[in-house]
């Protein structure tokens, strides 16, 4: 029996004797099957061919798979007033990174922006001693490896502490979530954006995409809803989905200008 992992999106599935017939996440029009063929691996096989890169990413400890595997996101450890939060997950768990996280006080909560980054979140929870996983209920159907460690929040906002709030940004997936950290990691605070809003390669703006790999824009109504939701949340920095894909300084003003530009172009 194995918890098979999709090689296109990196999602780990429930324990089974044979690979699943298909990956619902990759069949969805926000993602794709690389090479139009469904292929699978296991955690043990992945650990023999890949490792985890662990280093600072603009002031936050991050880790991600190298060489690149599936979607090349990285996870971040956020030492907040509400505890140590693991933001996002990757498909591979290693003893080295578990030790590094434990040396920094461990992880109190795992939370993930959207289903493309669910990856091996249950594997990470178990490796870290049964850490709770918190997801938005609107994306419950995309969970491929159920676990008693997973719980769901509802509505548009979820306060984790005085300084940390989850917000249902939507637009990409119905439950697409951003994390606002009022006091960190630097003065002015930060928004951890996942894929919605999306920080593109030039790191000078935000864009708004229903599907990043397939270049499908987000509907204007979703952009307007996101703008209204994020009103009142200030931040100096914004962190995107992968290494260095961050806006350090003036990120709130850049987001406001990006909202204006996209909505004007859509008019």
Order of alpha helices (4+ residues) and beta strands (2+ residues): beta-alpha-beta-alpha-beta-beta-beta-beta-alpha-beta-alpha-beta-beta-beta-beta-beta-beta-beta-beta-beta-beta-alpha-beta-beta-alpha
